[in-house]
Amino acid sequence: MEMRRHRRGKKCVLLPLSLLCLAVLLPGALLAPSASASSPKAADGSRKRRWAGFDYYVLALQWPGTICRQTSNCCETNGCCRSKPLKRFTIHGLWPQYNYGGWPSCCRPTRFNINKILMLMPILEKYWPSLYCGSSSTCFGGRGPFWVHEWETHGTCAYPEIQDEYDYFSTALYLYSKYNVTKALRKAHIRPASGRKYAVGQIVGVIEHAFGAMPSLVCKNGSVQELRLCFHKDYRPRDCTFETDKAPNSRSHCPRYVTFPSYKPSGDQGPSHWRAARVRLIRVQALKDSEFRRVPSCTK
């Protein structure tokens, strides 16, 4: 079995690549486990720092129905436009956070290396799709695909626990697989996309019982938009204490009862379109690299 060594400070953790291929090898193993939604933001912009140190991780999972029901047009990179609706939580991002509520961003100038995640592409497309059309803002004034935004904005701030693009995306996929939110909810007879209303306390209690730590919910118009899990830097679950401290009148506040809405796909963007988008992304990156090499001298 091929293994990938992850450096976690003084410790080394071996993650088998088979864990990242459950979607291919074990159909269903992950089935029952972002104007884009953004990372948790403080009211004061000064709390958002470019600093490599951090205290814990947030794994932000989004409920596609809440976002996709507002999709008005389709494109080949939008997961909402696939022929079959997404009926499970998908990944928004893995975000380093500070205990006091701020978060680091854009910590290291770097060019996204698409080659490091080519082997993860099929799984990323399935469990970490963009739910919007258009490119996302990246660090230092650029724009690019959703994955580039998440890596540059958040992934670069997890160093040295996370070393590169492969480490970042494979770590998020590993946590997503191990702490399977959709599966835990269904086991407790909370069935997203059923149209029913569920008590927020019940949802939080189910996840806390399943994983041993309290999650955080983000809502929009009475529907769950995101469910966030928090982890220590050694990837043990921890309570999302600061995450749950939201004012009742905030836009992301959840009412007492919430829904997990379903939606009807707006288009038919199947696997062939995903592959086309992937090839296009690789070609764009190769073009940027060739242009970069023409520059006589550059500093890292």
N, C-alpha and C positions, 0 to 999 in steps of 0.2 A: 504494500500500500504506500503510495507516494504521500509524503508528509511535508508540511511547510512549517518552518520554525519561526515563531513570533517572539520578538524580544519584548519583555514586559519589565523594564527596569532591570533588576538583578535576577529576575526569574526568566525561564524560558518555557513556553507552553507549546506543545505540539498539537496542531490542529489537522486532523486527517482531511484531505481534500474530498473524501467521500461525503463528509458532512455538507459540503457545498454543492454536491451533485445529487442531493436527495430528490430534487424535482425531476431529474432524469432517470435515476435508478429506482426510485421508490415512488411512483405516481401516487399523489395523495398525502405523502408524508408532510409536505409543507402546505397543502391545500387547506387543511383544517388547522393551522398554527395557532408639486407643490406649487395679470394679477395673481402669483403663486403664494401659498401659505408660507410663512416665514418662521425662522427660529424664534424661541421665546424672547421677547424684547422688553427691555426696561424702558420706563418712561423717559429717563434721562440718558441721552445718547452717549454720555461720557462713561457709562458703565460697560460699553462695548469696547473692549480693548484688543489691540494687537499684541498679545502676550502668550508665550508658549506654555506657561504653567496653567494648570487647571486642577479641579478637585474631583470631578465625577463626570460620567457620561449620561446623556439623554438619548435613548433610542426612540425617535419619533415615528409613529406609525399612522398612516392616514386611511380614513374610510372613504373609498372611491365614490360611493354613491352620493355623498354630500357635495363633492366637488363636480363629479361628472354630470349630475342632473342639470348643472348650469352651463354645460358645454353647448355653445351655439354654432361652432364650426369645427371641422376636423382637419387633421394633418397626419402624416405618417408616423410622427413621433409621439402622438397623444394616445396614452393607454386607454382613455375613455372611448376611443373610436374603434376599438377592436370588435369583432363580430359577436363575441360573447361578453356579457358584462362581468366586471371584476366583483367577486363576492367574498373577498377576504381582505383583511388589512394589508396594505402594501407599505414599503419603507419610504419615509420622507428623508431621513438622514440620521447620522450618528454624530451627536454634538457634544464636544467638551464644554463643561460648565463650571462656574464658580459657586461656592457654597452660598455667597451672599446674594446671588441672583443674576449677576452679569455673566458674560461669556466672551472668550477670546475669538478673534476672527482674522482671517487673512494673515497668518503668522509668518509664512515663509514664501518669498517670491519663488515661484516654480512654474514650469510648463507642464501641463497635464500629459502624461505618457500613456497613451491609449494601449500600447503594446503590453503593458503590465496587467491589464484586466481583460484581454481578449478571451482567455479561457473561461472567464466568468460571465461573458456577455449573455448567453442564453438564460442564465439564472437571473441576472440583473434585469433583463427585459421582462421577465415574468413576475418577479417579486419586488422590483425597484423601478417601475416605469415612471416616466414623467406623465402627469395628468393634465398637461397644458400644451398649447402650441407655442411656437416661438422659442427664442433662446433666452436663457437666464443670465442675469448679471453675474460677472465673475470679479475677482479681485483686481484692483489696479486699473479700473475703467474698461475692462473687456466684457465680452459676452460670449456665451458658449452653451453647449448642451447641459441639461440638468445635473448629470453626474459630475461634470467639470465644476459647476457651481458648488456642489456639496463638498467635493474634495478640497478645492482652493479655500473656500470660506471656513470650513470646519475641520476637515481631515488634516490640514497642515498644522493645526493647533494641538494635535494629539501626540506630537513627537515628545519624547522618544518612545513612548509606549507603542505608537503606530509609526512605522518607518516610511511607508510608501503607499502608492495607490492600491496595490494588491492587498496589503495589510488592512487598509481602511475598509475596502468594500467586502473583503472576505470576513473580517471581524463582525461587521454589521449583519451579514448574512448568517453567520454562525449564531449570533444572539437572537436573530429573528426566528431561526429554526428551533433553537433550544427553548426559547420562551414564546411558545406558540399561542398568541393571544386569541386568534379566531377559534382555535380548537378548544381552548379553556372556556371560552364563552359558550360555545355550542354544547360542551359537556355539561354545563350548568343550565342548559335549556334556554339560553339567551341566543336567539338565532337572528343575527344581523340580516337585513334585507327582507325580513318578514313583514315589515310595516307596523309592527307593534311598538308600543312605548314601554320603556324599561326605566326603573328607578336608578338614578346615578349611584346611590349608595349600594345597590345590588351589584352593579357592574364593577365598581371599585372593590367591593368585598370579594367577588369571585376571583379577580386577578390577584388580589392580595393573598387570598387563600392558596391559589395555585402556585404562586412564585415567591411568597414570603416577603413581599414588599408592596407598598401602596403606590399605585400608578397615578397619573394625572390625566384629566380629560380636557380637551379643547372643543368647544361647540360653536356652531353657527346656525342661527335661526332655529334653535331647538333640536338640532341634530348633531350627533357626534362627528366632528371633523378629524380630530386626532386623538389617539391614545398614546401616552408617553410612558416608557419604562425607564427607570433610573438605575445606574450601576456604579459601584465603586470602580476605582482604576484597575483593580484586579478582576473585574467583571462579575463580582458578586452582586446580586440585586440589593438595592437600598430604596428607602422611601423617597418619593418625589416631594419632599416637604415644601420647598420653596415653590415648586411648580404648582402646588395645589392652593397657594395663597393668592387667590384672584378676587378682586372686588366684585360684588354682585352686579354692578353696573358696567363691568368691562365687556368688551365685544366678544371675548372668548369665554365668558362665564356660561356655565351649563345650568339650565333650569333643573327642577327636581326630577322630572321625567324627560327622557330623550328618545330619539329614534335613530335607527340606522337605515337611511333611505336607500331604495333601489333606484335604478335608472335604466333607460332604454338606450343602447348604443346609438350614436349619431352617424356611424359609418361602418365600413368593413375594412379595417386595416389589419390584415392577418399577418402570419409569420413572414411571408414574402416581403411585405412592407417593412417589417422590423429589420430583416437582413439588408434591405436596400438602405435603410437609415444608418445601419451600422457601417456599411461600406462607405457611405457618404461621409460619415464622421471620421473614418480612418483616412480618407482621401484629403479631407480638409486639414487634418492634423499633419499629414505628410507634407502638404503644401506649405503650412506654417513653418515646419521644420526646415524645409529647403530655403525658404526666405530668410530664416534665422541664420542659416549657415553662410548666406551671402554677406552678412555683416562682418567687416574686417576684424573687429575686436569687441568682445562683450564681457561684462562682469556678471558673475552669478549672484 
